[in-house]
Amino acid sequence: MTWYLNDNPINDRKLREAVAPTLLPKTLTDQHYLEAGAKKLVETDAPPHNPDTQRIFLEVMKVDGNPTQVWQVEDIPQSELEEQAEADFYAFAASVKNECERRIFKVASANTQQTLNMHATLGNLSEEQMTVLRAGMAWIDSCVAKSRALVANKVADYQDDKHWPAPTQEMIDLANTY
């Protein structure tokens, strides 16, 4: 419960200071506050509002001589809503991109990919390994394409495996050799 004295919120310590040198008991009751002239805050419920498009503000004002919670609802300007939507979109896109990168690097880190490409360029991979490497590169491309589609479609559960292409065991084995 909140009390007000002279338009200011008051607690036990402040009440003791306000009524000094009068001695007050260790535990204060509502009666002690009333005798000091304090008034209880009249609490009111927040008004109905849409938190996606409106803000609410709370002030304490005197109504009929009593400190009372007074709420105000304000529409959020369209420009702020648009800015927030854009920021939310870019944050979502970054999260999906990070998920894509995490899945790719779980199979083959950037260093592993560079090493495999170097060995392919030097001709150090067998034809079978080259076939697997090409399939792995296509898998990476499909992961990137999938991440773009997930962003474009705003898929909320983008972390679910059902949305992502799976690497083959041969890709995993080849990456683990390097």
N, C-alpha and C positions, 0 to 999 in steps of 0.2 A: 504494500500500500504506500502510495506517495502522498506526502503532505506538503503544503505550501504555506509560507509565512511571509507577508509583505511582498507577494508576487514572486517569491523565490522558493525553489525546492528546499526542503529542510529534512535533516535526518536527526537521530538522537544527539549526536555531538553538537550540531548547530542549535538544536533546541536548548540544550544545556547552556550554551553560550548566550543564547537570547534571553533566558530567564535568570541568569546569574544576578545576584549571589544566592538566589533561592536554591535550596537543596532539593534535588529530585532523587527519587529512588533509583536503584541500579537498573531496574527494568521499567521502561516507560510504557504507558498504556495510551490508548486513544484519548482518554480523558485528559492526560497531561498535555497533549497537543492542543486539544480544544480549549483548555484553560489558558494556554499561552496565546490563543487567538489564531492558531493555525487552522487551515481548512484542507479537507481531503480533496485530492484530485478526482474530478469526475471523469472516469475513463469511458471512452466510447469505442465502438467497433469501427474498424477501418471500413470505408465505403466499398461497395462492389466496384471493381475496375478490371481492366484488361492489362496485366503486367507486361504484355508484349508491345502495347501501344500507348500505355499511360503510366504516369508516375503518381505516387501519392506522397503528400507532405503532411507532417504532424506539427501542430503548434499548440501551445498551452495558452489559452486566453481566458479572461474573466467573462463568465456568462452568469448573469443574475448574481454577481458578487462571488462566484465560486470558480476556482481554477478548473478549466474544462479542456479536455482534448478536442481540438478542432482539426478535422481532416480536410485537405484540398486535393482534388484530382486534376491533373494537368495532362493534356495530350502531348505525347512526345512529337516534336516537329518531324515532318516527313524526311527532311534532309538527314536528321540523326538516325532515323530508322533505316534509311538507305545506306548510310555509312556503316552502321552496325551489321546490316545484312552482308555488305561487301566484306567487312572484316571477318565475319563468321564464315563466309564462303572460302576466303583465302586460308583461314585456319583449318577448315575441313579439308581443303585440297592438300595442304601441307601434311596433314595427318595421313591421308590416303597415300600420298607419295612416300612418306616414311614407312608405311606398312609394306608398300611394294618393294622398297629398298631393303627392308628387313628380311623379306621372304627371299629375295635374290641373294643377298649376302649370306643368308643361312646356308645356301647351297654352295656359293662360290664368292668369296670376298673379292674386293676390287683388285687386291694383289694377286689372288689366284687367277682371276680373269686375265690380267695382264700377262702373267706367266704362261698361261695356256695359249694366248694369242701370240706370244713371242715364240713358243715352241712350234706352233702351227706355221708361222712365217718362216722359221728356219728349217721347216720340213722334218722336225723331230717327232711328229705324231704319226701313228699308223693310219691307214685308210679308215679302219674301224673307229679309231679315236677321233679322226676328223669328222666322221659322220655324226658321232655323239656330240662333238663340239658345235657343229652347225645346228643340231637339234637344240642344244643348250642356248645358243644365241637366239634361235627362233623362240624358245621358251621365255627368255628375257624380254624380247620384243612383245610377246603376247602378254606378259605381266604388266609392262608399261602401258600397252593399249588398254588392258583391263582396268588399270588404275585411272586412266583418263575417262573411261566409260562410267566407272563408279562415281567419280567426281561429277561428271555431267548429269548423271541421274540422281545424284545426292543420296546414294545408298547408305543408310545409317549403320547397317551392320557389316560395313566393308571389311572388318577383320575376320569375318567368318570364312573358313576354308572353302565353303561352297562357291564363293565368288572368284576364286583364284585358280589358274591352271597349276597343275602339280608337275614337278620335275620328275623325270624318269629315274629309276635307280642307277641306270648307266651314267646319267649326268652327274649324279651325286658321287658315284664311284670315281669317275674321271676327275672331278674337282678335288676329291680327297687325295688323289695321287700327287697333286701339285700343291 
